[in-house]
Amino acid sequence: MQIYWHGYSTIRIEAKHGDNASVIMTDPFENEAAIRFPRATQPDLLLLSHQDRKNFNLDGVAGSPFVISDPGEYEVRGVMVNGIQDPKADQGLKRPLVYRIEAEGISVGFLGQLNRKLTDYELEPLGNIDILILPVGGGQVMDAKLSANLISLVEPRIVIPIHYHVAGIKTKLGTVENFCDAVGVCKRQDMNKLKVTKKDLPADDLMIMVIERT
């Protein structure tokens, strides 16, 4: 499995299932002067963090992916996706979805645009997570302190922070350093992508993997 970060809450996961390869993408963002959505990628699955589609750059996504923006369980090209939405939390089209993604024997939790604590309704189906991808920059999503506190509830092996400040973006966000400070003991690795297999997952210590925006 390979995981890339393109900015804001847009990630790309490349996974294999037998002879099939799948590309999962999340939350395509609108282009800005200093940060552009990677139109060349043609995902097989596109996951949206809420149902207000006007807030996503769907026209910028190449190909014809299978789009998921409703809660439920899905299987597409060997990838299992569970979209989880608390019906009592945050009414309206922007009521957040969180996702459990299973591919290559690895469980990935994606909390793309969550702006509050996870509820018990969300935590139970999220289950045991190997890799947790969560926003940390504040603004309309969780800030560093809230994100750091949430890690202890989920107990993943690897954390990938997203939706934080990078040079040139319009939105004022906190930095990934703010997040590491909030975590405290931050065993951090920086890279341009995360390439991982089930056997590579850390057995004990939590790792913070900071992926450079591509």
Short mmCIF file of the C-alpha atoms (twelve columns), coordinates in Angstrom:
data_MODEL
# 
_entry.id   MODEL 
# 
loop_
_atom_site.group_PDB 
_atom_site.id 
_atom_site.type_symbol 
_atom_site.label_atom_id 
_atom_site.label_alt_id 
_atom_site.label_comp_id 
_atom_site.label_asym_id 
_atom_site.label_seq_id 
_atom_site.Cartn_x 
_atom_site.Cartn_y 
_atom_site.Cartn_z 
_atom_site.pdbx_PDB_model_num 
ATOM 1   C CA . MET A 1   0.000   0.000   0.000   1 
ATOM 2   C CA . GLN A 2   1.160   3.503   -0.849  1 
ATOM 3   C CA . ILE A 3   -0.358  6.673   0.621   1 
ATOM 4   C CA . TYR A 4   0.135   10.202  -0.753  1 
ATOM 5   C CA . TRP A 5   -1.102  13.586  0.523   1 
ATOM 6   C CA . HIS A 6   -2.085  16.290  -1.975  1 
ATOM 7   C CA . GLY A 7   -3.174  19.011  0.463   1 
ATOM 8   C CA . TYR A 8   -6.114  19.815  2.756   1 
ATOM 9   C CA . SER A 9   -7.998  16.502  3.263   1 
ATOM 10  C CA . THR A 10  -7.119  15.018  -0.134  1 
ATOM 11  C CA . ILE A 11  -5.201  11.776  0.089   1 
ATOM 12  C CA . ARG A 12  -4.514  9.047   -2.443  1 
ATOM 13  C CA . ILE A 13  -4.178  5.390   -1.503  1 
ATOM 14  C CA . GLU A 14  -2.849  2.873   -4.006  1 
ATOM 15  C CA . ALA A 15  -3.541  -0.741  -3.061  1 
ATOM 16  C CA . LYS A 16  -3.436  -4.181  -4.668  1 
ATOM 17  C CA . HIS A 17  -5.817  -7.116  -4.349  1 
ATOM 18  C CA . GLY A 18  -4.454  -10.107 -6.185  1 
ATOM 19  C CA . ASP A 19  -3.927  -9.000  -9.783  1 
ATOM 20  C CA . ASN A 20  -6.129  -5.917  -9.314  1 
ATOM 21  C CA . ALA A 21  -4.827  -2.470  -8.404  1 
ATOM 22  C CA . SER A 22  -7.079  0.173   -6.881  1 
ATOM 23  C CA . VAL A 23  -6.722  3.901   -6.339  1 
ATOM 24  C CA . ILE A 24  -8.736  5.536   -3.562  1 
ATOM 25  C CA . MET A 25  -8.946  9.328   -3.355  1 
ATOM 26  C CA . THR A 26  -10.657 11.596  -0.830  1 
ATOM 27  C CA . ASP A 27  -12.131 15.110  -0.692  1 
ATOM 28  C CA . PRO A 28  -10.895 16.807  -3.901  1 
ATOM 29  C CA . PHE A 29  -10.176 20.476  -3.145  1 
ATOM 30  C CA . GLU A 30  -10.671 23.591  -5.265  1 
ATOM 31  C CA . ASN A 31  -7.567  24.916  -6.999  1 
ATOM 32  C CA . GLU A 32  -5.748  27.895  -5.515  1 
ATOM 33  C CA . ALA A 33  -2.908  29.995  -6.898  1 
ATOM 34  C CA . ALA A 34  -0.271  28.103  -4.909  1 
ATOM 35  C CA . ILE A 35  -1.836  24.653  -4.601  1 
ATOM 36  C CA . ARG A 36  -3.424  22.654  -7.408  1 
ATOM 37  C CA . PHE A 37  -5.499  19.509  -7.355  1 
ATOM 38  C CA . PRO A 38  -3.718  16.662  -9.228  1 
ATOM 39  C CA . ARG A 39  -6.116  16.140  -12.112 1 
ATOM 40  C CA . ALA A 40  -3.931  13.499  -13.790 1 
ATOM 41  C CA . THR A 41  -4.904  10.861  -11.217 1 
ATOM 42  C CA . GLN A 42  -7.889  8.674   -12.144 1 
ATOM 43  C CA . PRO A 43  -9.201  7.113   -8.922  1 
ATOM 44  C CA . ASP A 44  -11.374 4.016   -8.785  1 
ATOM 45  C CA . LEU A 45  -13.049 5.173   -5.559  1 
ATOM 46  C CA . LEU A 46  -13.719 8.715   -4.407  1 
ATOM 47  C CA . LEU A 47  -14.674 9.191   -0.750  1 
ATOM 48  C CA . LEU A 48  -16.317 12.418  0.422   1 
ATOM 49  C CA . SER A 49  -16.337 13.533  4.056   1 
ATOM 50  C CA . HIS A 50  -19.875 14.916  3.899   1 
ATOM 51  C CA . GLN A 51  -22.796 15.129  1.482   1 
ATOM 52  C CA . ASP A 52  -22.531 18.785  0.448   1 
ATOM 53  C CA . ARG A 53  -20.938 18.082  -2.928  1 
ATOM 54  C CA . LYS A 54  -20.695 21.772  -3.807  1 
ATOM 55  C CA . ASN A 55  -17.778 21.948  -1.372  1 
ATOM 56  C CA . PHE A 56  -15.663 19.519  -3.406  1 
ATOM 57  C CA . ASN A 57  -13.889 19.886  -6.740  1 
ATOM 58  C CA . LEU A 58  -15.675 16.986  -8.411  1 
ATOM 59  C CA . ASP A 59  -15.127 18.469  -11.881 1 
ATOM 60  C CA . GLY A 60  -11.388 18.248  -11.297 1 
ATOM 61  C CA . VAL A 61  -11.423 14.468  -10.817 1 
ATOM 62  C CA . ALA A 62  -10.433 12.521  -13.925 1 
ATOM 63  C CA . GLY A 63  -12.161 9.341   -14.995 1 
ATOM 64  C CA . SER A 64  -15.416 7.943   -13.605 1 
ATOM 65  C CA . PRO A 65  -14.761 6.819   -10.044 1 
ATOM 66  C CA . PHE A 66  -17.280 5.132   -7.759  1 
ATOM 67  C CA . VAL A 67  -18.268 7.991   -5.439  1 
ATOM 68  C CA . ILE A 68  -19.148 7.334   -1.797  1 
ATOM 69  C CA . SER A 69  -20.792 10.090  0.226   1 
ATOM 70  C CA . ASP A 70  -23.406 8.095   2.136   1 
ATOM 71  C CA . PRO A 71  -22.991 5.821   5.144   1 
ATOM 72  C CA . GLY A 72  -22.866 2.105   4.516   1 
ATOM 73  C CA . GLU A 73  -20.589 -0.772  3.605   1 
ATOM 74  C CA . TYR A 74  -19.080 -1.008  0.134   1 
ATOM 75  C CA . GLU A 75  -16.705 -3.320  -1.730  1 
ATOM 76  C CA . VAL A 76  -15.033 -1.996  -4.853  1 
ATOM 77  C CA . ARG A 77  -12.138 -3.713  -6.638  1 
ATOM 78  C CA . GLY A 78  -11.161 -5.670  -3.544  1 
ATOM 79  C CA . VAL A 79  -11.268 -2.650  -1.221  1 
ATOM 80  C CA . MET A 80  -13.714 -2.690  1.706   1 
ATOM 81  C CA . VAL A 81  -15.086 0.696   2.778   1 
ATOM 82  C CA . ASN A 82  -17.380 1.435   5.696   1 
ATOM 83  C CA . GLY A 83  -18.796 4.950   5.697   1 
ATOM 84  C CA . ILE A 84  -19.842 5.829   9.247   1 
ATOM 85  C CA . GLN A 85  -22.168 8.707   10.124  1 
ATOM 86  C CA . ASP A 86  -23.750 9.457   13.484  1 
ATOM 87  C CA . PRO A 87  -27.402 10.340  12.690  1 
ATOM 88  C CA . LYS A 88  -27.647 12.469  15.844  1 
ATOM 89  C CA . ALA A 89  -24.551 14.605  15.291  1 
ATOM 90  C CA . ASP A 90  -24.296 17.807  13.241  1 
ATOM 91  C CA . GLN A 91  -27.494 17.854  11.206  1 
ATOM 92  C CA . GLY A 92  -27.509 18.869  7.548   1 
ATOM 93  C CA . LEU A 93  -25.485 18.086  4.455   1 
ATOM 94  C CA . LYS A 94  -22.205 18.755  6.254   1 
ATOM 95  C CA . ARG A 95  -22.814 16.093  8.907   1 
ATOM 96  C CA . PRO A 96  -19.435 14.360  8.724   1 
ATOM 97  C CA . LEU A 97  -18.703 10.866  7.535   1 
ATOM 98  C CA . VAL A 98  -15.683 8.984   8.801   1 
ATOM 99  C CA . TYR A 99  -14.357 5.962   6.979   1 
ATOM 100 C CA . ARG A 100 -12.852 2.591   7.722   1 
ATOM 101 C CA . ILE A 101 -10.924 1.347   4.681   1 
ATOM 102 C CA . GLU A 102 -9.527  -2.188  4.461   1 
ATOM 103 C CA . ALA A 103 -7.012  -3.166  1.796   1 
ATOM 104 C CA . GLU A 104 -3.967  -5.455  1.715   1 
ATOM 105 C CA . GLY A 105 -4.824  -6.633  5.245   1 
ATOM 106 C CA . ILE A 106 -4.384  -3.088  6.596   1 
ATOM 107 C CA . SER A 107 -7.157  -1.059  8.230   1 
ATOM 108 C CA . VAL A 108 -7.138  2.688   7.586   1 
ATOM 109 C CA . GLY A 109 -9.296  5.219   9.414   1 
ATOM 110 C CA . PHE A 110 -9.991  8.441   7.517   1 
ATOM 111 C CA . LEU A 111 -11.440 11.371  9.498   1 
ATOM 112 C CA . GLY A 112 -11.048 13.892  6.685   1 
ATOM 113 C CA . GLN A 113 -13.132 16.907  7.780   1 
ATOM 114 C CA . LEU A 114 -14.171 15.952  11.303  1 
ATOM 115 C CA . ASN A 115 -14.406 19.010  13.575  1 
ATOM 116 C CA . ARG A 116 -15.234 17.395  16.924  1 
ATOM 117 C CA . LYS A 117 -14.620 14.304  19.045  1 
ATOM 118 C CA . LEU A 118 -15.699 10.949  17.691  1 
ATOM 119 C CA . THR A 119 -18.947 9.733   19.213  1 
ATOM 120 C CA . ASP A 120 -19.422 6.219   20.594  1 
ATOM 121 C CA . TYR A 121 -21.675 5.564   17.593  1 
ATOM 122 C CA . GLU A 122 -18.673 6.226   15.317  1 
ATOM 123 C CA . LEU A 123 -15.949 4.633   17.419  1 
ATOM 124 C CA . GLU A 124 -17.461 1.143   17.572  1 
ATOM 125 C CA . PRO A 125 -17.661 0.427   13.808  1 
ATOM 126 C CA . LEU A 126 -14.330 2.199   13.249  1 
ATOM 127 C CA . GLY A 127 -12.821 -0.629  15.294  1 
ATOM 128 C CA . ASN A 128 -9.136  -1.468  15.463  1 
ATOM 129 C CA . ILE A 129 -7.238  0.833   13.133  1 
ATOM 130 C CA . ASP A 130 -3.680  0.353   11.871  1 
ATOM 131 C CA . ILE A 131 -3.303  3.743   10.171  1 
ATOM 132 C CA . LEU A 132 -5.260  6.810   11.265  1 
ATOM 133 C CA . ILE A 133 -5.487  9.796   8.890   1 
ATOM 134 C CA . LEU A 134 -6.877  12.863  10.627  1 
ATOM 135 C CA . PRO A 135 -7.043  16.656  10.276  1 
ATOM 136 C CA . VAL A 136 -4.948  18.680  12.711  1 
ATOM 137 C CA . GLY A 137 -4.934  22.300  11.516  1 
ATOM 138 C CA . GLY A 138 -8.070  23.756  13.121  1 
ATOM 139 C CA . GLY A 139 -10.380 26.203  11.370  1 
ATOM 140 C CA . GLN A 140 -13.331 24.136  10.152  1 
ATOM 141 C CA . VAL A 141 -11.703 20.858  11.264  1 
ATOM 142 C CA . MET A 142 -10.105 19.528  14.433  1 
ATOM 143 C CA . ASP A 143 -7.207  21.473  15.883  1 
ATOM 144 C CA . ALA A 144 -3.950  20.016  17.174  1 
ATOM 145 C CA . LYS A 145 -5.109  19.490  20.753  1 
ATOM 146 C CA . LEU A 146 -8.394  17.782  19.823  1 
ATOM 147 C CA . SER A 147 -6.645  15.549  17.278  1 
ATOM 148 C CA . ALA A 148 -3.948  14.545  19.767  1 
ATOM 149 C CA . ASN A 149 -6.585  13.596  22.349  1 
ATOM 150 C CA . LEU A 150 -8.469  11.504  19.807  1 
ATOM 151 C CA . ILE A 151 -5.431  9.319   19.098  1 
ATOM 152 C CA . SER A 152 -5.626  7.785   22.564  1 
ATOM 153 C CA . LEU A 153 -9.216  6.685   21.856  1 
ATOM 154 C CA . VAL A 154 -8.474  5.005   18.530  1 
ATOM 155 C CA . GLU A 155 -4.991  3.663   19.407  1 
ATOM 156 C CA . PRO A 156 -3.626  3.297   15.863  1 
ATOM 157 C CA . ARG A 157 -0.096  2.156   15.035  1 
ATOM 158 C CA . ILE A 158 0.571   4.956   12.552  1 
ATOM 159 C CA . VAL A 159 -0.892  8.473   12.406  1 
ATOM 160 C CA . ILE A 160 -0.859  10.608  9.260   1 
ATOM 161 C CA . PRO A 161 -1.747  14.269  9.931   1 
ATOM 162 C CA . ILE A 162 -3.521  16.198  7.151   1 
ATOM 163 C CA . HIS A 163 -5.317  19.524  6.662   1 
ATOM 164 C CA . TYR A 164 -2.581  21.739  8.110   1 
ATOM 165 C CA . HIS A 165 -0.661  24.759  6.889   1 
ATOM 166 C CA . VAL A 166 1.491   24.556  3.779   1 
ATOM 167 C CA . ALA A 167 3.098   27.505  2.051   1 
ATOM 168 C CA . GLY A 168 0.778   29.625  -0.062  1 
ATOM 169 C CA . ILE A 169 -2.656  28.268  0.909   1 
ATOM 170 C CA . LYS A 170 -5.516  30.723  1.459   1 
ATOM 171 C CA . THR A 171 -6.901  29.168  4.620   1 
ATOM 172 C CA . LYS A 172 -5.243  30.001  7.923   1 
ATOM 173 C CA . LEU A 173 -4.382  26.683  9.578   1 
ATOM 174 C CA . GLY A 174 -2.144  25.430  12.348  1 
ATOM 175 C CA . THR A 175 1.112   23.669  11.539  1 
ATOM 176 C CA . VAL A 176 2.090   20.024  11.802  1 
ATOM 177 C CA . GLU A 177 4.605   21.144  14.447  1 
ATOM 178 C CA . ASN A 178 1.687   22.385  16.568  1 
ATOM 179 C CA . PHE A 179 0.212   18.890  16.320  1 
ATOM 180 C CA . CYS A 180 3.457   17.146  17.301  1 
ATOM 181 C CA . ASP A 181 3.783   19.476  20.292  1 
ATOM 182 C CA . ALA A 182 0.247   18.520  21.360  1 
ATOM 183 C CA . VAL A 183 1.005   14.806  21.023  1 
ATOM 184 C CA . GLY A 184 4.019   15.217  23.321  1 
ATOM 185 C CA . VAL A 185 6.349   12.298  22.660  1 
ATOM 186 C CA . CYS A 186 6.278   12.494  18.862  1 
ATOM 187 C CA . LYS A 187 8.213   9.764   17.047  1 
ATOM 188 C CA . ARG A 188 8.076   11.404  13.663  1 
ATOM 189 C CA . GLN A 189 9.225   10.481  10.182  1 
ATOM 190 C CA . ASP A 190 8.957   12.808  7.179   1 
ATOM 191 C CA . MET A 191 8.588   11.389  3.666   1 
ATOM 192 C CA . ASN A 192 7.084   12.110  0.241   1 
ATOM 193 C CA . LYS A 193 4.844   9.023   0.462   1 
ATOM 194 C CA . LEU A 194 4.145   6.210   2.890   1 
ATOM 195 C CA . LYS A 195 4.829   2.763   1.471   1 
ATOM 196 C CA . VAL A 196 3.731   0.107   3.963   1 
ATOM 197 C CA . THR A 197 2.782   -3.547  4.213   1 
ATOM 198 C CA . LYS A 198 1.083   -5.346  7.083   1 
ATOM 199 C CA . LYS A 199 4.408   -6.681  8.370   1 
ATOM 200 C CA . ASP A 200 5.914   -3.163  8.341   1 
ATOM 201 C CA . LEU A 201 3.442   -1.802  10.888  1 
ATOM 202 C CA . PRO A 202 5.109   -0.853  14.193  1 
ATOM 203 C CA . ALA A 203 4.377   -3.377  16.920  1 
ATOM 204 C CA . ASP A 204 4.580   -1.074  19.920  1 
ATOM 205 C CA . ASP A 205 5.404   2.618   19.557  1 
ATOM 206 C CA . LEU A 206 3.064   5.010   17.775  1 
ATOM 207 C CA . MET A 207 4.648   6.603   14.708  1 
ATOM 208 C CA . ILE A 208 3.685   9.981   13.262  1 
ATOM 209 C CA . MET A 209 4.244   9.887   9.500   1 
ATOM 210 C CA . VAL A 210 4.352   13.387  8.002   1 
ATOM 211 C CA . ILE A 211 3.843   13.074  4.248   1 
ATOM 212 C CA . GLU A 212 5.071   15.928  2.075   1 
ATOM 213 C CA . ARG A 213 2.368   17.385  -0.162  1 
ATOM 214 C CA . THR A 214 2.661   16.162  -3.752  1 
# 
